[in-house]
Amino acid sequence: MKTKLFVLSFGILASLSLAQSVDHLSPDEIQAAVSASPGTGAIYIMDAGFATPSRCQAQMPGLFIYTPTGWLNALSYGARKQYLPFEPKPEDTERALTIISRGCASGSPAGPICESITRVALLSDLKGKVVLEAIDSHLVSQSWQNGFGATAVCSSLVSRFSMPDIQKVQNNRGEFLVATFGGSQLLKMYTVKEKHVRKLGM
């Protein structure tokens, strides 16, 4: 039985002044996102290239991708697991694709090593004919420690892209590329495939 503590009241939805904007989810869409099954509108893509479990045993590089409703669903599910009420902030209701990118982390005896992600861009192809930059991003720092007490700090990146702009980089199957950078260095290139697009409902 779902407790009323986690159900958004009409008053809360009405108080979101930006909810009626074309740039934000409507109250009905917000309620549907919160009520959906956990994991709705979300996918995880792990690097399938040069990264290996033996090299990146502490953390494999990968992407968590959320649609606007998927992001709200994840936030509300996280709140429920902590027995907390959920009231979305206006920025949480934006029609934006949210990508959380993280790099390789190793627990090497010589000292833990990890890749920090500092920029994520969406590309139409490998030549970068069309490049889409994030409308907003922020770092999430992590600390790693090996068995000898040596530590390293690296950062994942939370990036948000305008949903109406995503079509600029999609091919006729809806696919596009995600490039992750550490400073000026290209770290990984991921393909959001047709099967991923279907699962996301884009």
PEZIQUI-V235837 format. One record per residue. PSI is psi in whole degrees, 0 to 359 (* if undefined). Layout:
{{PSI} {PSI}}
This chain:
{{127} {128} {145} {344} {330} {5} {129} {127} {162} {324} {319} {316} {319} {334} {347} {95} {336} {359} {331} {351} {151} {343} {356} {155} {147} {165} {320} {320} {323} {314} {320} {321} {316} {327} {349} {163} {146} {138} {356} {136} {29} {147} {162} {130} {119} {146} {129} {18} {247} {342} {135} {152} {328} {327} {324} {52} {336} {324} {125} {142} {146} {178} {137} {124} {131} {134} {172} {316} {327} {322} {314} {319} {316} {318} {317} {322} {319} {321} {317} {321} {336} {8} {44} {148} {154} {120} {106} {143} {158} {321} {337} {343} {6} {149} {79} {145} {122} {130} {124} {115} {138} {152} {184} {139} {130} {141} {42} {141} {333} {351} {136} {143} {136} {152} {130} {136} {124} {345} {142} {133} {149} {136} {148} {332} {176} {336} {351} {41} {319} {128} {130} {123} {157} {145} {343} {145} {153} {150} {148} {110} {146} {149} {132} {146} {137} {182} {349} {4} {357} {140} {160} {148} {129} {173} {138} {166} {131} {116} {143} {134} {137} {125} {316} {334} {343} {324} {341} {334} {357} {144} {190} {350} {3} {1} {155} {172} {150} {119} {131} {140} {148} {100} {232} {359} {128} {120} {306} {152} {124} {147} {122} {102} {171} {320} {326} {318} {319} {316} {324} {341} {29} {*}}
